[in-house]
Structures are given as structure tokens and as C-alpha cells.
Amino acid sequence: ANIIRNLGWLVRDAKPGDIVFFHYSGHGAQQEDPLHLEEDGMNETIIPVDVKEAGQITDDEIFQILVAPLPSGVRLTSVMDCCHSGTGMDLPWTWVEQRGWKEDVNPWHSRGDVQLFSGCDDSQTSADSSAGPTSGGAMTTAFCNAIRARPGVTYVDLIDELNIEMRRKHMSQRPQLSSSQVFPLD
């Protein structure tokens, strides 16, 4: 219930020119899509600490609460480092390495400018990582290291760096970049 309430709070007063950031690092899962809108037949979910009382939070809910209300001119950058997070916000465009933008089959669109860095593809799990005295999600650790090393890194260079880091660490997960709209890559 806290996550749902605070997702709404995050964008409630958003207006053109605002930049909003959302990060979730935790457990993720999948459940059957009762609306049959997902390509794989599954809704991707996040697992809140109160899951027994409130249930899992689906990608459809995240889209409706966090993405759909955004007006044009608001930028939302998100990081979801959890299992099955590839389409965790049901955004219509996904960056495919070496091939460019692929439009997903879904009815969800937003006036806001939304990008999502997800820890893995929908069919994959996200690993944990230990970096010295700290531990956390492998993609979150790589994300933080990459933006510290290159503060002006482009989104496409960043997703490439995240995937290179996962391969370097022999992790099978492949971070994804999805977007509410196609944007130039240079």
C-alpha cells in the first residue's frame, strides 16, 4: 500500500519542465495477464513488503499510477532492478542492441517522456552483487558505478555499459532500456 500511495505522490503535482526519478530494487515476479494484452501472456510484478495484505503490484498498475498521469514536458527516469522487470512499466518502445527501437504490442501510451532501465528481460531473473563492503542488485551497482564514472553518459551508452558489465561478471541477466517514445541515439 505504501508503494502504491507514494507512486501517486511522486507524480501528483508534476508539471512541464519537471524531472522525476523512480528506483525500485527488490523482488519481482510474473502472474498471468487476465486481459491478455501482454506478448508473453504475463504481467510483470513487484513484490512489496506487505504483499500478503496488499498483493503484488503489476506493471499495468505501475503504468496507470506513475506513467499515465504525466503531462507532456515531464521526464520520468526509472530504474527497476528486480526479476522479470524488462517491461515493468509497459512502455511501448524497447531498445534492442545493434537493431534499434522495437515497438511492443500493447495499448499503453503516455504524454510524458518516460525511460526505464530494467535489470533484466521479462523472462530472466536479476542477481545480487557484492562490491566490497556493500551488496545490492547487480544492475543497480553497475548503474551507479557507470553514472559516477561518466556523469554525462547517454542512455544508449549506459544500457550498453550495463550489459557489458553483466557479461564481464558472467551474469546471464541482460538489462533493458524501454521508453514511452523513440528518441535520437546520438
N, C-alpha and C positions, 0 to 999 in steps of 0.2 A: 504494500500500500504506500510506503514511503517513496519508493522509486516512481510509481505512477504519479503521485502528488507532485513530486519535485521535477519530473519531466515537464509537466504542465506549467509549473512555476518558472522554469528555465526560459520558456518561450512566450509566456503570457503577455508581456509588455514589449516584445521585440518589435522594432520599427526599422525602416530602411536605413542602412548605414551601420546597423548593429552587427557585431561578430560574436557568435555564441560557440562554446566548446562543450562537448559531452564526452565523457570517458566512462566505460564500464569494463572492469576486469573482474571476472568471476566465472561462475558455472553457466554453461549454455546447453541446450538440448534441442530436440525436434519433437513435434507432435503432428498427427495427421491434420491436414488442412480441410476443414469441413466445407469451405467454399469452393474448393478445387481450383484455386487461382494460381497456386504455386507450380512451377515447372516440374519440380520433383515430388509434388503431392504432399509436401510437409511444410508446416510453419516452423520457422526457427524461433527459439525462445531464449530468454534469460531467466535464471533461477534466483529470485530474491530470497533473502534470509527468512522471510515469513511465507515461504512457498506453501507450507501446509495449510495456512489460513487463507492466503490470497491467491494461490495458484501461480503458474508460470506466466510470464509476460511475453506475448507473441510479437513477432515482427509487425504484424498488422496493427496491434495496439500501439507499438512504438511509433509507427508511421502516423497514425491518426492523432496521437497526443503531441509528438515532438516535431514532426515534419510538416504535416498538412496545414497547420495554422500559420506557418511562416509567410509573411508578406514578401513580395518582390523586394530585392535590395537587402535582405538579411542573409548573412552567410553563417551556416552551421557546419562546423568541422567536428567529426565524431571519430572516436576510436572504440571499437568493441573487441576486446581480447578474451574470447570465450569459444568453446566448442561450437561448431555449426554456425558461425557468425557471418559467413560470406554475404548473405542478403539480409542481414539483421535489421535493416530499415526498409526493405522492399523498394529500393531506389531503382529507377528504370534503366540505368546505364552502368555497365561494368567494364573496367579496363582489362583487356586481355593482352598480356605481354606479347610483343612482336606483331600483334594484329590490330590493335586499336580498340575503339569502343564497340561494345556489343550491347544491343538493346534487349533487355529481358522482357519476357512475356508477362506483363502484369498491368493492371489498370491504374496504378498509383502514380500520380504526378504532383509536383509541388511548385508553387511560385517562388519559394525560397531557393537559395543556392546552397545545396547540401552535398557534402562529401563524407564518405565513410571509409575509414581504414579498418578492415576486419582482420582478425587473427588468422583466419583460415577460410577455406572453401566450405560451403554448406555441408558437404559430405565428410569433412575432416574434423579432427579434434585439435585443440590448442594445448601446447605443452607449457609447463612451468620451466623457469630458468633460474639458476643461481649465478649471480655475478658478484663475486667477492662475499662480503658480509650480508648482502641483501638477496632476496629472492622475490619472484613475481612471475607474471606472464612473460613468456619468451618474446612475443611480439611487442608488448609494452616496453620491455627492457631495450629491445633493438630500436624501437621508435624513439625513445628518449635519448639513447646514445646517438642516433642519426641526427636528430634536430639540434642536439648540443654541439656536435661536430660541424654541422653545416646549417646554421640558422636560416639561411635563405633558400634551402633546398626546395625544388619544385615537387609537386605532388607525385608526378610520374617518376622522377628520380628517387623520391622517398620510397615508393612502393617497390621499385627495382632494388634499392638497397636493403629493404626488409626481406625480400625474397632471397637475395644473395646471402644475407646473414643466416637465414634459416637453413639454407643449403650448406653453408660453411660449418654450421653446428650439427649437421646430419639430422635435421628435424624434417619430418615429412610434411608438416603444415605449410601452406602457401598463402601468405597474406593477400588480401584482395583490396582493390580500390573501386568503390562504386559512387555514383553521382546522380543527382537529380537532373543534370543536364550535361551535355557534351561541352568540354571546354578545350581551348587550344593547348597543345602539349609542349610548345617551345617557350 
